[in-house]
Each structure stands twice: as structure tokens, then as C-alpha cells.
Amino acid sequence: MTDTILHHVAHSRSFRILWLLKEMGLNPQIKPYKIMDGSLRTPEFLAISPGGRVPALEIDGKTLFESAAITDYLVESRAEHGLGRPAGHAERQEYLEWTNFAETMASRIEALNLSWIFLRDPAMRSDTVCKIEARRLAAAIEALELHLAGRDYILASGFSAADTMMGFNLISAPYYVHLDPFPRVQAYVARISARPAFLAARADDGPQEFYTKDFYEVDRD
């Protein structure tokens, strides 16, 4: 029985941690939750993750929450895997910038998910907000497209936890932004999706239950 427990919602930010653990050869026990059934708002879960959000990870006798913080802990506590870039490393600044930029992009996806998927009354949705957030998401993807020129992964030296942070976003982004204008991003998605650890994480992730359409777009007049 593993003493590593991942509190997880399928097709959510917690996939980042599931994937990173798999890259490290770790197979956590997965404790699944659903966003809409109230399980993330119970006192028991809030004691683990005060914001009522996944991921939360129990490991090394600790309980951690927030995907970026968990990522930092894992790469620092298991530095032998070479998935972080420690202080003093030539790529440290770039690593920090792109792991945080991954959250900038994810916040755009989160806003679109809220508008399209999780509003109790769809009449509350603002078409203007949806258009703005989709454009912001496209701009973030364009920045990644430019950054990937001449490289296979986020960092020139190779695969890192910056990719597990960023790569997850690109599973959800195509529900709101077409990737056709971004050939480098498309190639990057194909590259990370072929990694054995990614495939193993997807196998354990569980089916997504959010999206009922292949693409969400405000109707044009």
C-alpha cells in the first residue's frame, strides 16, 4: 500500500501532479472527487485543502495543496530526477517564469470553464466575457508558440516540471481555442502526449465529465 495519496478530480489541475509523479516512477493512491457533488466542500476535505480545490497530495508524512507548490516540493525533494532547476542553475529564471506562466494560462481556462460549464444558470453567462477570455487564452498560446521556436520542450535543456505544469493546460485549451494556427504548440502536444509517463497518468486519470461539446464558441451574428 502506497503512503502517497493524491486527492484528484479527473481532467483537472491535479493531472499535473499525477503526471509528475509518474515521471518520477511513483504510483500514488488516487482518491477521486467530483466538482459538482459537494465532496470538495466537506470539512474533511477543507482541512486538507483550505480552498476546496485539487490537487492535494499526502506524501512524506506531509499534506500539500496547490499544484505549483506541490510541484516545487516534489522536484526539490526528489532532485535526482532532474525535473526542476535549482537556485544557481542557468535555467532557473526561465523555469520559474514558465511554471508561473502556466498558471496565467490556466486562469484563462478556469474563467472559461466557469462561464461555459459551471454556472448554475447559463443565462448568467456573459458572451463578452467569454470572447475576451478566449482571446486572452489564444494570446497565451501564441506566446508559447513563439517560445517553442527551435526547442522540443519549455526549457532548451529538455523536459522538466515546467512541461507538466504547462502541458496539462493544452488538454483543455482546445475546447476554447483552435490550435491550427499554432503548429509548434501542436507538435509540442504530440511530443508530450507520447511520453510513457503521460500515457500512464492518462490511464489513471479517469474520464472527464465537464465538456459536452468538442468546442465552445459564442455564436456569431
C-alpha positions as CSV (number, residue, x, y, z in Angstrom):
1,M,0.0,0.0,0.0
2,T,1.5,3.3,-1.0
3,D,1.7,6.1,1.5
4,T,1.3,8.7,-1.3
5,I,-2.3,9.8,-1.7
6,L,-3.4,12.2,-4.5
7,H,-6.7,13.9,-4.0
8,H,-7.8,14.2,-7.6
9,V,-10.5,15.3,-10.0
10,A,-10.2,13.8,-13.4
11,H,-9.2,16.3,-16.2
12,S,-8.2,19.0,-13.7
13,R,-5.1,20.7,-12.4
14,S,-4.4,17.6,-10.3
15,F,-3.4,15.8,-13.5
16,R,-0.2,17.9,-13.4
17,I,0.8,16.2,-10.2
18,L,-0.3,12.7,-11.3
19,W,1.8,13.1,-14.4
20,L,4.8,14.5,-12.5
21,L,4.7,11.6,-10.0
22,K,4.6,9.1,-12.9
23,E,7.7,10.8,-14.4
24,M,9.4,10.1,-11.1
25,G,8.3,6.5,-11.1
26,L,5.8,7.0,-8.3
27,N,2.3,5.5,-8.3
28,P,0.0,7.3,-5.9
29,Q,-3.2,6.0,-4.4
30,I,-5.8,8.2,-6.1
31,K,-8.7,9.5,-4.0
32,P,-11.3,10.8,-6.6
33,Y,-13.7,13.7,-6.2
34,K,-16.2,15.4,-8.3
35,I,-16.6,19.2,-8.6
36,M,-20.4,19.3,-8.6
37,D,-21.3,16.8,-5.8
38,G,-20.1,18.8,-2.9
39,S,-17.3,16.5,-2.0
40,L,-14.7,19.3,-2.2
41,R,-16.6,21.4,0.3
42,T,-16.8,18.9,3.2
43,P,-15.0,19.8,6.4
44,E,-12.8,16.8,5.9
45,F,-11.5,17.9,2.6
46,L,-11.2,21.6,3.6
47,A,-8.9,20.5,6.4
48,I,-6.7,19.1,3.6
49,S,-7.1,21.9,1.1
50,P,-8.5,25.1,2.5
51,G,-9.6,26.5,-0.8
52,G,-11.6,23.4,-1.6
53,R,-9.6,22.6,-4.7
54,V,-7.5,19.8,-6.1
55,P,-4.8,18.7,-6.2
56,A,-3.8,17.9,-2.6
57,L,-1.0,15.4,-2.0
58,E,-0.2,13.4,1.0
59,I,3.5,12.3,0.8
60,D,6.5,12.0,3.1
61,G,4.2,12.4,6.1
62,K,3.1,15.9,4.8
63,T,-0.1,17.2,3.2
64,L,0.4,19.7,0.5
65,F,-2.0,21.7,-1.7
66,E,-1.8,23.9,-4.8
67,S,-0.2,22.3,-7.9
68,A,2.6,24.8,-8.2
69,A,3.6,24.4,-4.6
70,I,3.4,20.6,-4.8
71,T,5.5,20.7,-8.0
72,D,8.2,22.7,-6.2
73,Y,8.2,20.3,-3.3
74,L,8.5,17.2,-5.5
75,V,11.3,18.5,-7.7
76,E,13.2,19.8,-4.7
77,S,12.8,16.7,-2.5
78,R,13.5,14.3,-5.4
79,A,16.1,16.3,-7.3
80,E,17.7,13.1,-8.6
81,H,15.1,13.1,-11.3
82,G,16.3,16.4,-12.8
83,L,12.8,17.8,-13.3
84,G,13.4,21.1,-11.5
85,R,16.0,23.8,-12.0
86,P,17.6,24.6,-8.6
87,A,18.9,28.0,-7.4
88,G,22.0,28.9,-9.3
89,H,21.1,26.8,-12.4
90,A,21.4,28.7,-15.7
91,E,17.8,28.0,-16.5
92,R,16.4,28.8,-13.0
93,Q,14.8,32.1,-14.1
94,E,13.2,30.7,-17.2
95,Y,11.9,27.7,-15.3
96,L,10.3,29.9,-12.7
97,E,8.8,32.2,-15.3
98,W,7.2,29.4,-17.3
99,T,5.9,27.4,-14.4
100,N,4.1,30.6,-13.3
101,F,3.0,31.4,-16.8
102,A,1.3,28.0,-16.8
103,E,-0.9,29.3,-14.1
104,T,-1.6,32.5,-16.1
105,M,-2.9,30.4,-18.9
106,A,-4.8,28.1,-16.6
107,S,-6.6,31.0,-15.1
108,R,-8.0,31.8,-18.5
109,I,-9.2,28.2,-18.9
110,E,-10.7,28.3,-15.4
111,A,-12.7,31.5,-16.3
112,L,-14.0,29.9,-19.5
113,N,-14.9,26.7,-17.6
114,L,-16.8,28.7,-15.1
115,S,-18.7,30.6,-17.8
116,W,-19.5,27.7,-20.0
117,I,-19.6,24.7,-17.7
118,F,-20.2,25.5,-14.1
119,L,-22.7,28.4,-13.9
120,R,-25.9,27.0,-12.4
121,D,-27.9,29.2,-14.8
122,P,-26.5,29.5,-18.3
123,A,-28.4,32.8,-18.7
124,M,-25.8,34.3,-16.3
125,R,-23.1,33.8,-18.9
126,S,-21.6,36.9,-20.5
127,D,-20.8,36.5,-24.2
128,T,-18.5,39.5,-23.9
129,V,-16.5,37.9,-21.1
130,C,-16.3,34.6,-22.9
131,K,-14.9,36.3,-26.0
132,I,-12.4,38.3,-24.0
133,E,-11.2,35.3,-22.1
134,A,-10.9,33.2,-25.2
135,R,-8.8,35.9,-26.8
136,R,-6.6,36.1,-23.7
137,L,-6.1,32.3,-23.8
138,A,-5.2,32.5,-27.5
139,A,-2.7,35.2,-26.7
140,A,-1.1,33.0,-24.0
141,I,-0.9,30.1,-26.5
142,E,0.7,32.4,-29.1
143,A,3.3,33.4,-26.5
144,L,4.1,29.7,-26.0
145,E,4.2,29.2,-29.8
146,L,6.9,31.8,-30.1
147,H,8.8,30.5,-27.2
148,L,9.0,26.9,-28.6
149,A,10.9,28.0,-31.7
150,G,13.9,25.7,-32.0
151,R,13.2,23.6,-28.9
152,D,11.3,20.5,-28.1
153,Y,10.2,21.4,-24.5
154,I,9.8,24.6,-22.4
155,L,13.4,24.6,-21.5
156,A,16.2,24.3,-24.1
157,S,17.9,21.6,-22.0
158,G,15.0,19.3,-22.1
159,F,11.9,18.0,-20.3
160,S,11.1,19.5,-16.9
161,A,8.3,20.1,-14.4
162,A,7.6,23.3,-16.4
163,D,6.2,20.9,-19.0
164,T,4.0,19.0,-16.6
165,M,2.6,22.4,-15.4
166,M,2.1,23.8,-18.9
167,G,1.3,20.6,-20.8
168,F,-1.9,19.9,-18.8
169,N,-3.4,23.3,-20.0
170,L,-3.2,22.2,-23.6
171,I,-5.5,19.3,-22.9
172,S,-8.3,21.7,-22.1
173,A,-7.4,24.8,-24.1
174,P,-8.6,23.3,-27.4
175,Y,-12.2,23.3,-26.1
176,Y,-12.0,27.1,-26.4
177,V,-9.2,28.0,-28.9
178,H,-8.4,26.2,-32.1
179,L,-4.7,25.1,-32.2
180,D,-4.5,25.1,-36.0
181,P,-2.7,28.5,-36.1
182,F,0.0,27.2,-33.7
183,P,2.0,24.4,-35.4
184,R,4.8,24.4,-32.8
185,V,2.3,24.0,-30.0
186,Q,0.6,21.2,-31.8
187,A,3.9,19.4,-32.2
188,Y,4.7,20.0,-28.6
189,V,1.3,18.5,-27.5
190,A,2.0,15.4,-29.7
191,R,5.5,15.1,-28.2
192,I,4.5,15.3,-24.5
193,S,1.4,13.1,-25.1
194,A,3.7,10.3,-26.4
195,R,5.7,10.2,-23.2
196,P,5.2,6.9,-21.3
197,A,4.6,8.8,-18.0
198,F,2.0,10.9,-19.6
199,L,0.2,7.9,-21.1
200,A,0.3,6.2,-17.7
201,A,-1.1,9.2,-16.0
202,R,-3.9,9.5,-18.5
203,A,-4.7,5.8,-17.9
204,D,-5.2,6.6,-14.2
205,D,-6.8,10.0,-14.6
206,G,-10.3,8.9,-15.2
207,P,-12.8,10.2,-17.8
208,Q,-13.5,13.9,-18.0
209,E,-17.1,14.8,-17.1
210,F,-17.0,18.6,-17.8
211,Y,-17.3,19.1,-21.5
212,T,-20.3,18.1,-23.5
213,K,-19.1,19.8,-26.7
214,D,-16.0,19.5,-28.8
215,F,-15.7,23.3,-28.9
216,Y,-17.3,26.2,-27.1
217,E,-17.7,29.4,-29.0
218,V,-20.1,32.4,-28.7
219,D,-22.5,32.4,-31.6
220,R,-21.6,35.0,-34.2
221,D,-24.2,37.3,-35.6
